[in-house]
């Protein structure tokens, strides 16, 4: 025998909705943390690649800064 869909009271619906919101907020926080970690890994990879390019050029870091016209200090 097939049963019909259970009817939830308004209070039960509210509790289910509140629980779903909490679960989604936790998942969102996890995704944001993961995004931040991935962005940091990308940044470190780019810095590593840049360091290799500088080393391969045979020029010093100061020479590269001067060539680019960048004064960070």
N, C-alpha and C positions, 0 to 999 in steps of 0.2 A: 504494500500500500504506500503510495506517495504522499508525503506530508507537504502541506503548503508552507510558504515562507513564514518564518517566525516574525510576529509583530513585536517590536521593541517599544517599551514605554518611552516617553520623552526623556525621563531621567537616564534610562539605559542608553538612549541615543546620544545624549549629552556626554555621558561617561565614555562611550566608544569614540566619539569625535574628539574629546579631550585627549584620550590615550593616543589616537592616531596623530594628533598635532604634536604631542610630546615625542613620539617616535620619529616623526619627520624632522623635528628640531634637532634631535640627537644626530640623525643621519646628515642633516645639513652641516652641523658643526664638524662632523667627521670629514665630509667632502671639502669643507673650507680648509681644514688642517692639511688634508692631502694635497690640495691645490697649492697651498703655501710651501709645502715640502718640495713639490715638483718644480715650482718657480725657483726655489733656492738651488735645487740641483741643476737646473738649466743655467742659472747665473754662474754657478761654480764651473760648469762645463765650458761656458763661454770665456770665463776668465782664464781657465787652463789653456784653451785654444789660443787666446790672445797672447798669453805668456810664451807659448811655443812659437808663435809667429814673430814675436819680438826677439826671441833667442835665435831663430833662424835668420833674421835680418842682419845679425851681427852688430846691431846698434844697441846702445844702452837705453834703459828706460827714460833717462833724462833727455837723450837725443830724440827719442820718439815723441815725448811730450813737447819738446821744442818744435819739432817738425809739424806737429799737429796744431801748434799754437795754443796749447792748453796749459793754464796755470791753475792747479788745484789748491794752492795754498795762499 
